[in-house]
Amino acid sequence: MKKILVVALAVAIALMGASAAMAAVAGSKHDLSTAGAGAANFVAAAQMNNEVCVFCHTPHGASASAALWNRTLDSAGYTMYGATLGYDSSANTYAPTAQAGGPRTKTLLCMSCHDGVSGIGGAVINTPGPGSTPTPNTTGEVITGTYTNIGKDLSNDHPVSIPYVTAGGKAGLRALTNVANYPDDVARVQNATTVAANTGATSYVECVSCHDPHNSAASTYTVAFLRINNNGSNLCYSCHSGR
């Protein structure tokens, strides 16, 4: 009986987390359902549906790239930060040579919408309905905003898919705060002075280091989907300690 109660409690907590995430997405620009804020601008008529989560997640037939991920990933053709600036490996200044192949998976998840090439609905693996398949990318499906359409040239964007280096680095990065049972190898901003990670392994800077796709916080933050409010450059200083 005790075991059943423990399992039931675990399931309930998981569902609460999923509900909270959905509530934060619903109505935001990441809500691409027919009622969502982003649908009219970025989803072709053939891809329209009333599901909030399906454009990123699916319970069946998901990609192995991430948990229940429902989008195809395109890793080709990227120009990474530092590619035209040179890299001083002794000072850990720019992107390491291992990054030449393009972003790591955690960043590709975000770029599967924001690369300026992938169709918002056309890149979905498992669309709503019984055994349905996505329609090929159509006009109007690709993000066109000046900053939301990041494109594949990342040389003028904050570097991603690079190790979070404190000792010997020139970025003035704070020491990471170890978190027990941390889920992966990405460093994530927690507050204005704390960056969480699994310090037992190399941690990386990715899109989700600064952004939370489930945190719209539009009424509080000047820029939505940030992990913390960037008033006074707090988000920047959470990693870079040279205030």
C-alpha positions in Angstrom: 0.0 0.0 0.0 2.8 2.4 0.9 4.5 1.7 -2.4 1.3 2.5 -4.3 1.0 5.8 -2.5 4.6 6.7 -3.2 4.1 5.9 -6.9 0.8 7.9 -7.0 2.5 10.9 -5.4 5.3 10.8 -7.9 2.9 10.7 -10.8 0.9 13.6 -9.3 4.0 15.7 -8.9 5.0 15.0 -12.5 1.6 16.0 -13.7 1.7 19.2 -11.6 5.0 20.1 -13.3 3.6 19.4 -16.7 0.5 21.5 -16.0 2.6 24.4 -14.7 4.7 24.3 -17.9 1.7 24.2 -20.1 0.1 27.0 -18.2 3.2 29.2 -18.8 3.2 28.4 -22.5 -0.5 28.7 -23.2 -1.3 32.2 -24.6 2.4 33.0 -25.0 4.3 33.4 -28.3 5.3 29.8 -27.9 1.7 28.7 -28.0 1.2 27.8 -31.7 -2.2 26.3 -31.3 -5.1 27.9 -33.2 -5.8 30.0 -30.1 -2.2 30.9 -29.5 -0.3 34.1 -29.9 2.1 32.8 -32.5 -0.1 30.7 -34.7 -1.4 33.3 -37.1 2.1 34.6 -37.9 4.1 31.4 -38.1 1.9 28.3 -38.8 0.6 27.6 -42.3 -3.1 26.8 -42.6 -2.3 23.1 -43.3 -0.5 22.8 -40.0 -3.1 24.5 -37.8 -4.5 22.6 -34.8 -5.7 23.3 -31.3 -2.9 21.6 -29.4 -0.5 23.7 -27.3 2.3 21.2 -26.8 2.4 19.2 -30.1 4.8 21.6 -31.9 7.6 20.6 -29.6 6.4 17.4 -27.8 4.7 14.1 -28.4 3.9 11.1 -26.2 4.5 8.6 -29.1 7.0 8.3 -31.9 9.3 11.0 -30.5 12.8 11.8 -31.6 15.6 10.4 -29.4 17.2 13.9 -29.3 15.4 14.9 -26.1 12.5 13.8 -23.9 9.4 13.3 -26.0 10.8 15.7 -28.6 8.6 16.1 -31.7 10.7 18.0 -34.1 13.4 17.1 -36.6 16.8 18.7 -36.0 19.0 20.1 -38.8 22.6 20.5 -37.7 24.1 21.4 -41.1 25.3 24.8 -42.4 26.0 26.7 -39.1 28.6 29.4 -38.7 29.5 29.5 -35.0 30.6 32.4 -32.8 34.3 32.8 -33.1 34.6 31.2 -36.5 35.8 34.5 -38.0 37.5 35.8 -34.9 39.9 33.1 -34.2 40.2 30.9 -31.1 42.9 31.1 -28.4 42.7 27.6 -26.9 45.1 28.5 -24.1 42.8 31.3 -23.0 39.5 29.7 -23.7 38.4 32.8 -25.5 36.1 31.7 -28.3 34.3 28.6 -29.6 36.5 25.4 -29.3 37.3 23.5 -32.5 35.0 20.7 -31.4 32.2 23.1 -32.1 33.0 23.4 -35.8 30.3 20.8 -36.6 27.6 23.1 -35.4 25.5 23.5 -32.2 25.1 20.7 -29.7 21.7 19.0 -29.4 20.3 21.3 -26.6 20.7 24.3 -28.8 19.5 22.6 -31.9 16.2 22.0 -30.1 15.6 25.7 -30.1 17.0 26.2 -33.5 14.6 23.7 -35.0 12.2 26.7 -35.0 14.6 29.6 -34.9 17.0 28.7 -37.7 15.0 30.6 -40.3 14.8 27.4 -42.4 12.7 24.8 -40.6 9.0 25.0 -41.0 7.2 25.5 -37.7 4.6 22.8 -38.5 6.5 21.1 -41.3 9.3 20.0 -38.9 6.9 18.3 -36.6 7.4 14.5 -36.5 4.0 13.3 -35.1 1.2 15.7 -35.9 -2.2 15.4 -34.2 -4.6 12.7 -35.3 -4.3 9.0 -35.9 -1.2 8.2 -37.8 -1.0 11.6 -39.5 2.1 12.9 -41.1 3.3 16.5 -41.4 2.8 18.5 -44.6 6.0 19.8 -46.2 7.1 23.3 -45.3 4.9 25.9 -46.9 5.0 29.7 -47.4 4.4 31.5 -44.1 5.7 28.7 -41.9 9.2 30.0 -41.3 9.9 32.6 -38.5 10.6 36.0 -40.0 11.1 38.3 -37.0 14.4 40.2 -36.9 15.6 38.5 -33.7 13.3 35.5 -33.5 14.6 34.4 -36.9 18.2 33.8 -35.7 19.3 31.9 -38.7 22.3 29.6 -39.0 24.9 32.3 -38.8 25.6 32.4 -35.1 28.8 34.4 -35.4 27.0 37.6 -34.1 25.1 35.9 -31.3 26.2 35.0 -27.8 28.3 31.8 -28.1 26.5 28.5 -27.5 27.6 24.9 -27.3 30.8 26.0 -25.6 32.2 24.8 -22.2 31.5 27.0 -19.2 35.0 27.9 -18.3 36.0 29.7 -15.1 39.7 29.0 -14.5 41.8 30.7 -17.1 38.9 32.0 -19.1 38.5 35.7 -20.1 34.7 36.0 -19.6 34.9 36.5 -15.8 32.5 33.6 -15.2 31.3 32.8 -11.7 31.9 29.4 -10.2 29.1 27.0 -10.9 26.8 25.8 -8.1 26.5 22.1 -7.9 22.9 20.7 -7.8 22.3 17.1 -6.8 20.7 14.9 -9.4 21.1 17.6 -12.1 19.5 16.3 -15.3 22.2 17.1 -17.9 25.4 18.9 -18.8 24.0 22.4 -19.4 24.7 25.3 -17.0 21.5 27.2 -16.2 21.0 30.6 -14.6 19.0 30.4 -11.3 19.2 33.9 -10.0 21.4 37.0 -10.2 24.4 35.3 -8.6 23.8 31.5 -9.1 24.4 29.3 -12.1 23.3 25.7 -11.5 25.1 22.7 -13.0 26.5 19.2 -12.4 30.0 20.3 -11.4 31.2 16.7 -11.6 31.4 17.0 -15.4 32.0 19.6 -18.1 29.1 22.1 -18.3 28.1 23.9 -21.5 26.5 27.2 -22.4 23.4 26.7 -24.5 20.2 28.6 -25.4 18.5 27.2 -22.3 21.3 28.5 -20.1 19.6 31.9 -20.3 16.2 31.1 -21.7 13.3 28.9 -20.4 10.8 28.1 -23.3 8.1 27.5 -20.7 8.6 30.8 -18.9 6.7 33.5 -20.8 6.6 35.9 -17.8 5.4 38.6 -20.3 3.9 40.7 -17.6 7.0 40.9 -15.5 10.0 40.7 -17.8 10.9 43.1 -20.6 11.9 40.1 -22.7 9.9 36.9 -22.4 11.3 33.5 -21.9 14.3 34.6 -19.9 15.2 32.6 -16.8 15.4 35.8 -14.7 14.5 39.4 -15.2 17.4 41.3 -17.0 16.7 44.6 -15.3 20.1 46.1 -14.5 21.7 43.4 -16.7 21.0 40.9 -13.9 20.9 38.0 -16.3 24.3 38.9 -17.7 25.8 39.3 -14.3 24.5 36.0 -13.1 27.3 34.4 -15.1 29.7 37.2 -15.7 30.7 38.5 -12.3 32.6 41.7 -13.3 29.9 44.1 -12.3 
